[in-house]
């Protein structure tokens, strides 16, 4: 991994993206996204999770589906515009809480999580910030808790990292003496998925 990576994309970057387009990545309408969400949920081995944390929830399309398998789901994003739509989408799901939050500068307080979802967000951080995020997330993942990563793999010139670099970093934490155990990995044409469990 190149240590001379660009900086983490700031919240203002995403505010501008959502100002220009209410659904910039076609989360609501794209058949590709809908298929990927189905694959993501199918990769979770447990029928239900007590406390879950979704980083980068955007419009809440995946949040709405994930919530049906969670007793409590905290979903966060760095931009207020998509959070407003996510709150409206999940208004009938009392187990979901939405917050404006910018990792790695902020992390949730409270109890540990049984599931952390990192979907299409890791490549927005610089490598040093990804390392800080990983530390903060692992500190908040319960022993035996699961971490699911799903990321687009083609290079995007704006992004500090690629999806492969994000996944390879977490795989480096899944050694015999590391904090994570790698349960499952799958590569698709334009994205990859890896499921980990905290030792």
Secondary structure, 3 states (H helix, E strand, C coil): CCCCCCCCCCHHHHHHHHHHCCCCCCCCCCHHHHHHHHHHHHCCCCCCEEEEEEECCCCCHHHHHHHHHEEEEEEEECCHHHHHHHHHHCCCCCCEEEEECCCCCCCCCCCCEEEEEEECCHHHCCHHHHHHHHHHHHHCEEEEEEEEEEEECCCCCCCCCCHHHHHHHHHCCCCCCCCEEEEEEEECCCEEEEEEEEC
